[in-house]
């Protein structure tokens, strides 16, 4: 009888110890730093603020998310390199800049490979389908684990110097791009002169005339106050970008299982909110452009067809770097 009681006490003690050392139950809070380059009020920024709120609420403050936005710790490329090294826990990068880490992410830079019409299909494939599993496996190879694929939006061409209407209007324009080789190739296909510049330096580059224009969402351009120096825009929607929240794979593996699940679940819940506000913010920003005197040109069907035709050969340039299987996974969402 005494041995049975002793065994029971040992088992209870082990259970208490396990609970005391599990992630959310432990007394000492876990703090994870999250860096991103997006401006205050932007759809991506609001998403990460919601993510922080959900994580801290559901963990009852035992897991804290410390946000560093607006390029506070550097561009998305710089902060993602820090996550790879393990000197920062989490960072968010645009899909074009993720091409610096894995060529697989270049697939989203291909011009007109996705359409707003099929956005729901794309998200289902990213969140719970083979496309998301493929990108997660590729990320693991470079020491990263995706937490969520935030909606960034479709990029449009804007200019401070001259109207951006048909393809001919873009000739010789000095345009800011990311370091994505696909984005550079798209600019060249449209007879522009690409200038890869880190996001945090673009406003000054526009002011000083280092570049004449850029391609980005109306929402981010407005939130970052680029509308102060821009005069013209169009609705080219020539490529879609995401902002991908990554955590260092070793850091994630070292977290208690319940904390790992908390982060994953919080990411899913955040996406419902973040993607839900994006269209409204983009529409409002476009209207602010117009109200502020920026001339926004709506491409005709013929003009858009010319954009598509001239940029389509870019796909072939990267056929040896983007696996056909990955290309097919993305194209399967556009039906």
JOSUL-V648295 format. One record per residue. N is the residue number from 1. PHI is phi in radians with two decimals (* if undefined). D_CENTER is the distance of its C-alpha to the mean C-alpha in whole Angstrom. Layout:
{{N:PHI:D_CENTER} {N:PHI:D_CENTER}}
//
This chain:
{{1:*:62} {2:-1.10:61} {3:-1.14:59} {4:-1.17:57} {5:-1.12:56} {6:-1.06:55} {7:-1.10:53} {8:-1.16:51} {9:-1.10:51} {10:-1.10:49} {11:-1.13:47} {12:-1.13:46} {13:-1.09:46} {14:-1.12:43} {15:-1.17:41} {16:-1.09:41} {17:-1.09:40} {18:-1.08:37} {19:-1.14:36} {20:-1.20:36} {21:-1.80:34} {22:-1.23:31} {23:-0.93:28} {24:-1.31:28} {25:-1.40:32} {26:-1.19:32} {27:-1.20:33} {28:-1.41:31} {29:-1.23:28} {30:-1.72:25} {31:-1.98:22} {32:-2.06:19} {33:-1.54:17} {34:-2.20:13} {35:-1.91:12} {36:-2.63:9} {37:-1.69:10} {38:-1.38:10} {39:-1.27:13} {40:-1.02:15} {41:1.49:15} {42:-1.24:12} {43:-1.04:11} {44:-1.21:8} {45:-1.04:11} {46:-1.08:13} {47:-1.12:11} {48:-1.26:11} {49:-1.16:15} {50:-1.19:16} {51:-1.02:14} {52:-1.03:17} {53:-1.07:19} {54:-1.17:19} {55:-1.05:20} {56:-1.24:22} {57:-1.21:24} {58:-1.27:24} {59:-1.65:25} {60:0.97:28} {61:1.43:26} {62:-1.36:27} {63:-2.06:23} {64:-1.97:22} {65:-1.94:18} {66:-1.76:18} {67:-1.61:16} {68:-2.28:15} {69:-1.73:13} {70:1.00:14} {71:1.10:14} {72:-1.03:17} {73:-1.85:17} {74:2.06:15} {75:-1.15:13} {76:-1.13:9} {77:-1.18:12} {78:-1.11:14} {79:-1.25:13} {80:-1.22:12} {81:-1.09:15} {82:-1.14:17} {83:-1.14:15} {84:-1.02:17} {85:-1.28:20} {86:1.59:20} {87:-1.55:21} {88:-2.50:18} {89:-1.37:17} {90:-2.42:13} {91:-2.65:10} {92:-2.07:6} {93:-2.26:5} {94:-1.14:4} {95:-1.08:5} {96:-1.05:9} {97:-1.28:9} {98:-1.16:9} {99:-1.12:12} {100:-1.20:14} {101:-1.82:14} {102:-2.64:14} {103:-1.10:15} {104:-1.06:14} {105:-1.30:11} {106:-1.14:13} {107:-1.01:14} {108:-1.36:11} {109:-1.40:12} {110:-1.00:16} {111:-1.09:17} {112:1.04:18} {113:-1.31:17} {114:-2.17:15} {115:-2.39:17} {116:-0.98:16} {117:-1.07:19} {118:-1.96:18} {119:-1.07:15} {120:-1.06:17} {121:-1.09:18} {122:-1.08:14} {123:-1.18:13} {124:-1.09:16} {125:-1.19:16} {126:-1.30:13} {127:-1.41:14} {128:-2.51:18} {129:-1.93:18} {130:-1.15:19} {131:-1.10:16} {132:-1.13:14} {133:-1.12:17} {134:-1.09:17} {135:-1.19:13} {136:-1.14:14} {137:-1.13:18} {138:-1.17:16} {139:-1.16:14} {140:-1.02:17} {141:-1.12:19} {142:-1.92:17} {143:1.41:18} {144:-2.19:14} {145:-2.28:14} {146:-1.23:11} {147:-1.75:11} {148:-2.83:9} {149:-1.83:6} {150:-1.28:6} {151:-1.34:7} {152:-1.75:6} {153:2.37:9} {154:-1.68:12} {155:-1.48:13} {156:-2.17:16} {157:-1.39:19} {158:-2.35:20} {159:-2.58:23} {160:-1.78:26} {161:-2.01:29} {162:-2.63:29} {163:-1.00:28} {164:-2.01:26} {165:-2.09:27} {166:-1.39:28} {167:-1.03:27} {168:-1.04:30} {169:-1.22:29} {170:-1.56:26} {171:-0.93:29} {172:1.18:29} {173:-1.21:26} {174:-1.37:25} {175:-2.02:21} {176:-1.28:18} {177:-2.25:16} {178:-1.39:13} {179:-1.39:15} {180:-1.05:14} {181:-1.08:17} {182:-1.18:16} {183:-1.10:15} {184:-1.11:18} {185:-1.14:21} {186:-1.09:20} {187:-1.04:21} {188:-1.16:24} {189:-1.10:25} {190:-1.68:25} {191:1.13:27} {192:-1.62:25} {193:-1.85:25} {194:-1.31:21} {195:-2.35:21} {196:-1.12:18} {197:-2.42:17} {198:-1.07:15} {199:-0.94:13} {200:-1.13:16} {201:-1.84:18} {202:-1.24:18} {203:-0.99:20} {204:-1.13:23} {205:-1.07:23} {206:-1.18:23} {207:-1.01:26} {208:-1.50:28} {209:1.41:27} {210:-1.11:26} {211:-2.27:24} {212:-1.63:25} {213:-2.86:21} {214:-2.83:18} {215:-2.21:15} {216:-2.87:13} {217:-1.29:12} {218:-1.06:15} {219:-1.06:14} {220:-1.17:12} {221:-1.03:15} {222:-1.25:17} {223:-1.09:16} {224:-1.55:16} {225:1.15:20} {226:-1.18:19} {227:-1.04:22} {228:-1.19:24} {229:-2.07:25} {230:-1.66:24} {231:-2.24:26} {232:-2.42:25} {233:-2.76:22} {234:-2.40:22} {235:-2.00:20} {236:-1.04:19} {237:0.74:16} {238:-1.36:16} {239:-2.73:13} {240:-1.78:10} {241:-2.21:6} {242:-1.99:3} {243:-2.02:1} {244:-1.85:4} {245:-1.47:7} {246:-2.05:10} {247:-2.13:13} {248:-1.00:16} {249:-1.05:18} {250:-1.23:21} {251:-1.07:21} {252:-1.08:19} {253:-1.10:23} {254:-1.46:25} {255:-1.38:24} {256:-0.98:26} {257:-0.99:26} {258:-1.20:26} {259:-1.27:23} {260:-0.99:21} {261:-1.13:21} {262:-1.04:21} {263:-1.12:17} {264:-1.11:16} {265:-1.15:18} {266:-1.12:17} {267:-1.09:13} {268:-1.10:15} {269:-1.17:17} {270:-1.09:14} {271:-1.08:12} {272:-1.04:15} {273:-1.25:15} {274:-1.13:12} {275:-1.21:12} {276:-1.24:15} {277:-1.72:15} {278:-1.16:13} {279:-1.05:16} {280:-1.13:18} {281:-1.14:16} {282:-1.16:16} {283:-1.11:19} {284:-1.11:21} {285:-1.14:19} {286:-1.07:20} {287:-1.13:24} {288:-1.13:23} {289:-1.00:23} {290:-1.11:26} {291:-1.11:28} {292:-1.49:28} {293:1.68:29} {294:-1.37:26} {295:-1.49:28} {296:-1.77:25} {297:-1.62:26} {298:-1.60:26} {299:-1.10:26} {300:-1.33:29} {301:-1.03:29} {302:-1.19:31} {303:-1.12:28} {304:-1.13:25} {305:-1.07:27} {306:-1.20:28} {307:-1.01:24} {308:-1.10:24} {309:-1.11:27} {310:-1.28:26} {311:-1.64:23} {312:-1.01:24} {313:-1.05:25} {314:-1.07:22} {315:-0.98:21} {316:-1.18:25} {317:-1.10:24} {318:-2.00:21} {319:-1.07:23} {320:-1.49:24} {321:-1.98:21} {322:-1.97:19} {323:-0.96:21} {324:-1.04:23} {325:-1.06:22} {326:-1.16:18} {327:-1.01:19} {328:-1.14:21} {329:-1.09:19} {330:-1.24:16} {331:-1.10:20} {332:-1.13:21} {333:-1.44:19} {334:-1.71:20} {335:-2.22:23}}
//
